[in-house]
Amino acid sequence: MRENNFNFAKLFLGIFLIFIGLVYLAKTTGLLNIEFNINILELWPVIIIFIGLSLLSPKGWFSVIVSFLVTLIVLGIISFMVVSSNNKTLKQESISIKKEAGVKSAVLDLKTGAGKLTINGKGETLVSGNFESSFAQLSKTSEVQGETQKVELTLKGRISWPIFGRNPNNLDLQVNPDIPLKLNLDTGALQANLDLSNTMMEALDLDTGASTIDLTLGDKVKVSNVNINAGASTINIFLPRTVGAKVNVTSGLSSKNLTNFKKIDPNTFESANYTSSEKKITLNLVIGVSSLNVNWK
């Protein structure tokens, strides 16, 4: 008698690949008018399912039913993702907040979920820029407290996962380069490009999830303090050679590349010119499993 070599994992993988192929065929032939861009890295849970099914016994109705149901559920989830991602309406909004009379400094509070964030110092008003999202709404407030103008930008809305990259949540901001500024950023998982080299940034507080952050700092003020609290992240910081810098870092398992810094203690590093420099930047970093790079430009 021949041994039953039926393999649930192979059946699941075969059906899955056939389904993906049919979707692409329908798209390329024009039968379905959809945008379906798969990032292979986003399909890693399928590997876990594949391994789980491979451990099931090939004998018995229970294993057959479980394998069949799991395959249907996975195909249903992917079908829902494709349909829902193409029913999203992309909302776009311009941002323009003028500097009020008598204001000598500014505070920008930003609260957002996962997405992309760009900030630079090319603004002609106090804060300007563009916002686009398929699921969030932007709330804007501005008030003057003494000689300080406080601007708050909050993204509100039902949480929506970026499905195959089809649910964008992007915020592109320009801040005034000629006014002392404090930035408070409270975000979810983020892809951020923060070019503050042309701003008078005195303080930056960034509380974020697992993120990729490119941060460029300048030398337009004598003292700048940067506080970053991040999850598993890749953080690249670029400093001007005209300042002295100190890095205080508390981290989990991480790789640290601190160019031209000397080690003061296990958590503290200083540039050679830190004591003698007239302008100073202090970086206080609390990060999870991360990659940290601090370089000079």
N, C-alpha and C positions, 0 to 999 in steps of 0.2 A: 504494500500500500504506500502511495506517495505521501510524504509529509506535507502538511499545509504550510506553505511559506508566505501566506498572505501578510502584507505589511501595511498597517494603517498609516504610518508616517509617509510612505511612498504614495499612497492613495491621496492623502491630504495635499502633499506637495504637488502632485500631478494636477489635481483639480484646481489648486490655487494658481499655478502657472498658466493653465488653460484659460482660466477666468481673466487674468491680467492680459493675456494675449488677445482675447476676444474684445476686451474693452479698447485696447490700442487699435485693433483692426477696425472696429466701429468708428473710432475717432478719425483715423487716417483716411477712411473711405467716405467720410461725411455722414454716415448713418446716425452718429451721435454728435451733437454740437456741444462738446464739453472741453474744459481745460483740465488735463489730468497729468500732472507732472510728479512722478514718484521720486522721492529721495530715498535711496536704498537704506540709508542709516535709520530712517523712520520706520522701517519694517522689521527691526530687531525682535519685537515680541513674537513674530511668526517663527523665529528660530526656537524660542522656548516651547511654543506649541508643538513644533515638529519633533523636538526631543521628547516631550511628554508622550506624544502618540507612539513614538518608537518603543516606549517602555511598556505599552499595553500588551497583554497577552493576545495572540491571534485567535484564540479559541473562546467561544462563548458569545451569546447574544449581547451581553452587557457591553463588552468592548466594541462590538460592531455599532451599537446604538450610540455610545459615547463618541466614537470617531465620526459618525455621520452627523450628529448634532454639532460637534465642534466645528466641522467643516462648514456647515450651514451658517453658524453664528459668525465665523470669520468672513465669509463671503457677504453676509448681510451687513456687517460693520463697514466693510470696504465700499459696498454699494451705497450705503447711507452717506459715507464720507464724500463720495464722488458727487452725488445728487445735491447734498447740502452745501458743498463748497462752491457749486455753480449757481446756487440760488441766492448767494450773498450779494448785497448791493454795496458797492464801495462808496463811502461818504468822504467828501473832501471839504476842508474848511481852512480859510486863511486866518492868520492871527496877527493882530496889530494892536499893541498896547502902548500908548504914548507916555512919555515922561511928563509928569505933572510939574507945575511951577514950584520952585523952591526946593525941589528934591535934590539931595546931595549923595544919597546912597540907595541901593536897591537890594531886595531879597526876593529870590525866585524859588517858590516851593512847587515841586513837580511830583505828582502821584500818578503812577501808571502801572499797568500790568505788563505782561510779556510783549515784546515787540522790538522795534528798532528806534533808536534815539540818536539824533545828530544835533550838536550845539556848537556854534562858532561865534566869534566876536565881530560879525560884519553887519550888525543891526543899525539902522538909522533911527528907529524909534527905541523905546526902552526894551521891548520884547516883540519880535515879529517871527513869522514863519508859516509853516503849512502842516496840516494834520490830515491823515487819511486812515480810515479803518472800515472794516466790514462788519464790526459788531459793537464798537465803543462810541460813546459820545464825549465831547470835550466841554468841560465846565471851566469858565474863566472868571476870576475876580481880581480886582485891584483896589487897594486902599492906601492912603497916606497916613503914616504915623510919625508925627514930628517932621523930620527932614528925610525920612526913609519911606520909600514906596515899596509895598509888599504885593507881589503878584503870585497868585496861586492858580496853577493849571492842574486839573484833575480829570482823568479819564474814567468814565463810568460806563457800566453796561454789563450784560451777562457774559460771564467768562466763556470764551470760545477758543478751542484749541486750534493752532495753525495746522490745518489738514492739507498735507502734501504741499505746503507753502501757499495755500489759496486763501488764507484769512489774514491779510496784512493788518498791521497796527503800527503805523509809522508816524513819528513826530520829528519835524525838522525845524529847529529854532535858531534865530539869530538874536544875540543880546548886544546892548549898547557897549561899545569898547571904552567909553570915556567916563564911566561912573563906577565907583566901588561897588562890588557885587558879592553877595553870599548866595550859594546854591545849595538847596536841600532837595535831594532826589531820592524818592522812595519808590522802587520799581520791582517788578517781577523779573523773570529770566529775560535778559536784555542783550541785544547786540548794539553796542554804543560806540560812537565816534565823537569824543568830546575834545574839540580843539579850542582851548581857552588861552592860547598863547597871546592873543591880541586883546584880552580882557583885563580889567582891574579886579580879578578874582581874589578876594581876601580869604574866603573859606568855602570849602566844598564838603558836604556830608552826603555820602552815597550809601544807601542801604538797598542791596539788590540780591536776587537769587543767583542761580547758576547762569553766568553771563560771560560774554566776550567784550572786553572794554579796552578801547584805545584812548588814552588820556594824554593830551599835550598841554603843558603848562608854560606860562610866560614869566616876565620879570618886571611888570609894570607897577607892582606894589612891593614894599619892603618886606612884608611878612605875609606868607600864605600858609594856611593849614588845610590839609586834605585828610578826611577821615573816610575810610572805605570799609564797609562790613559786607562781605560777599560769601556766597556759597561756593560750590565747586566752579571755578572760573579760570579764564585766561585773562590776565591783566597786563597790559603793556603801557608803561608810563614813560613819557619823553620830557626831559628837563632842559632848560636853557643853561649854557655853560657859564652864564653871568651870575648865577646864584649858588649859594651853599645849600646842601640838602641833608636832611636827617630822615632815616627810614626806621620806624618802629613797626615790627611785623610779628603778629601772632597767627600761626597757621597750623593746619593739619599736615598730612603728607603732601608736600609740594616741592616744586623745583623753583629755585630762586636764582636769577641772574641779575646781580646788582653791579653794573659796570663802574669801575673806579670808586668804589666805596670801601672803607675800612670797617672791620668788625669791632664794635665797642663791647658788646656782650652778645649772648646767643640770640637776642631779639632786636638789637639796635645796631644800625649802621650809619656812618657819616661819610660825606665827601671830604676830600683832603682840605678844601677851602671853607668848610662849614664855619669854623670859628672866626676866620678873618673876613668873611664875606659880609658886605653891607646888606645884601638882600638874601633872605632865607626862605626855604620851603620845608615844611615838616609833613611827612607822610605817615599817618597812623593806619595800619592795615590789619584787619581781623578777617581772615579768609579761610575757607575750607580746603579741600583737596584741590590744589590750584597750580597754575603756572604763572609766576611773577617775573616780569622783566622790567628793569629800570635802566634807561639809557639816556645819553646826552645828545643834544642836537646843536 
